[in-house]
Amino acid sequence: MDGALGFLTFGTLGFVAAFAYLSARATEKRRREGGPKSALARGKYAKIEEEAAARRV
């Protein structure tokens, strides 16, 4: 029984670590390529960007 518990524990931890690694790589790639921002970020900064664009004109 201890072997199965250890297997499940380390299997779960391994899965979480692999998922976190892949997620971090995808996020970094998106950041480098200038990918789309989240809806939350667009809403927060849309007003600031509009004001900055108005000042430039």
C-alpha positions, -999 to +999 in steps of 0.1 A: +000+000+000+029+024+008+043+019-027+010+028-044+006+059-022+042+070-030+035+064-067+003+085-066+020+113-046+050+117-068+030+111-100+007+140-090+036+162-081+053+154-114+022+162-133+018+196-116+055+204-121+053+195-158+021+215-163+036+245-145+067+243-167+047+241-199+024+270-188+054+292-180+070+285-214+038+294-232+034+326-212+070+336-219+066+329-256+034+350-257+052+378-239+082+378-263+060+377-294+038+405-281+007+384-281-028+396-272-034+408-237-061+394-215-095+410-214-088+423-179-055+439-190-071+455-221-099+469-200-076+484-174-052+499-198-075+509-226-084+542-210-047+550-203-037+541-239-065+563-253-054+592-232-018+588-242-028+586-279-049+618-275-019+636-260+003+626-289-020+640-315 
